[in-house]
């Protein structure tokens, strides 16, 4: 698995766990780093902090593009994978093509979520990618 793929998976782990514990993601990240079980890739930190910084706008975008699905209704894995991918699409580093961010997100939900999740995630992210210039 490539370094950035591992970083995305670790960021998902931190965001998912912090949501389940009703804990701030940045605190969960710092605690994991201090305990020596945190990310060894700086991109994990970039993703977690980026999602935290832009969370209100990310959730607004997800709410707009996920017709008939509230954030609360989405599986927690899907919701957090989408947050990471939307962050990458709208504010991420220039060296990550949108198609790569989408593909990585779909791959994560294929492994970790429901059978319907890849199609759902791909549809939302395809629309975000199409409209991203207007969303930032």
Secondary structure, 3 states (H helix, E strand, C coil): CCHHHHHHHHHHHHHHHHHHCCCCHHHHHHHHHHCCCCCCCHHHHHHHHHHHHHHHHHHHHHHHHCCCCCCCCCCHHHHHHHHHHHHHHHHCCCCCCHHHHHHHHHHHHHHHCCCCHHHHHHHHHHHHHHHHHHHC
